[in-house]
Amino acid sequence: MSIYNIDVQTISGETKSLSDYKGKVLLIVNTASACGLTPHYKGLQSLYEQYQDKGLVVLGFPCNQFGGQEPGTNEEIQSFCDLNYNVTFPLFAKVDVKGENAHPLFTYLLTHTPEPYRTGEIEWNFVKFLVDASGKVIKQYSASTEPTAIAADIVAILA
């Protein structure tokens, strides 16, 4: 199995295969609109704008499993991201990232992150996973890792 065998739902409800992102570097993040880390949207958007032309795609997956900090509908989440952070990177339908109903993407990311970067869990909103252009998971970053702190790793695998 590869990350490219996984289907996801866009925030507007369409099914999308991650195979559509073959050849792109991915930064996959579980997001929330009412979290102390919500300003990470700004840094994620900045990374996307800075490196999109070189092959980076940020993928945001809203999740309401941490403190109920993403209670809105997909439409409300999209509107919030547009109005407050001018998000232009792809957003997806709200998912579970842990537990028995965890989306297969996050199960895959957790089990394919290499040591020493594998934690085996998603501890909070805004955990970030970096995936190279061949679909290999490179690193998992903690929720508190500022998006700008990931820029050097992104540049290294875009080269």
Secondary structure as UniProt FT lines:
FT   HELIX           3..5
FT   STRAND          7..10
FT   TURN            11..12
FT   STRAND          15..17
FT   HELIX           18..21
FT   TURN            22..23
FT   STRAND          25..31
FT   TURN            36..39
FT   HELIX           40..51
FT   HELIX           52..54
FT   STRAND          56..62
FT   TURN            67..68
FT   HELIX           74..85
FT   STRAND          91..92
FT   TURN            100..101
FT   HELIX           104..112
FT   TURN            115..117
FT   TURN            125..126
FT   STRAND          128..131
FT   TURN            133..134
FT   STRAND          137..141
FT   TURN            143..144
FT   HELIX           147..150
FT   HELIX           151..158
//
